Amino acid sequence: MAFLKWLFSFFKRGSGKGLSFDTYTPEDRSIYSYNDGEKLVRIDPMVQYKKIMDVGPSLSIDLKVSTSTLMKNEDKGKAHQSLLQHVRDIFNLKPFRQTGDGKTVGLTEIETVEVLDHFLSYCHELKKKVKTNVTSSNNSGVSPPYMAPTSPLMSNGSESGSTGNVSSTAEPTPSTSEPELPSERLNQASNSGVA
């Protein structure tokens, strides 16, 4: 009798693990979280990714100009500030400051860029995870879920940002000579004495 009770518990609604089969219960919810300098913020990664894609070309140009060795320091500084403003707008971040009561709020410039880095790394890992799940479910005839393309901020090896003769279906591969994440590019530029 206890066995039947246990078996039927899987078909009851709202009883924790015993949810019915018509209830979607992901084992690992894809909710991204980050610290904005004051509190932990939890967001839908797809909505955030779309915000990045809305300003992707401008963000990519700002990153390349701010880390370029061929640009004037004045132009690099403007591009760096524009990059920071884009990231702050996307993630609703405030610049680092000390309040009157001695507390600190907001994020430093490095932390601001690292939020973008971490989010892009998270998306990359999530994409790999989804591809693994899709591969294992393709035999069941289930169509794969939509997955956003790789971020334009990840280098494709072309200094101009052009994809050249790369087909639109090819998986972009990061250049081995250029750092993949924005903060790595900024760190490389500052270490070489040109930032």
HELIX and SHEET records of a PDB file:
HELIX    1   1 ALA A    2  SER A    9  1                                   8    
HELIX    2   2 PRO A   45  ASP A   54  1                                  10    
HELIX    3   3 GLY A   56  THR A   67  1                                  12    
HELIX    4   4 ASN A   73  PHE A   91  1                                  19    
HELIX    5   5 GLU A  109  SER A  137  1                                  29    
HELIX    6   6 ASN A  138  SER A  140  5                                   3    
HELIX    7   7 PRO A  182  ASN A  191  1                                  10    
SHEET    1   A 2 TYR A  32  ASN A  35  0                                        
SHEET    2   A 2 LEU A  40  ILE A  43 -1                                        
SHEET    1   B 2 ARG A  97  GLN A  98  0                                        
SHEET    2   B 2 THR A 104  VAL A 105 -1                                        
END                                                                             
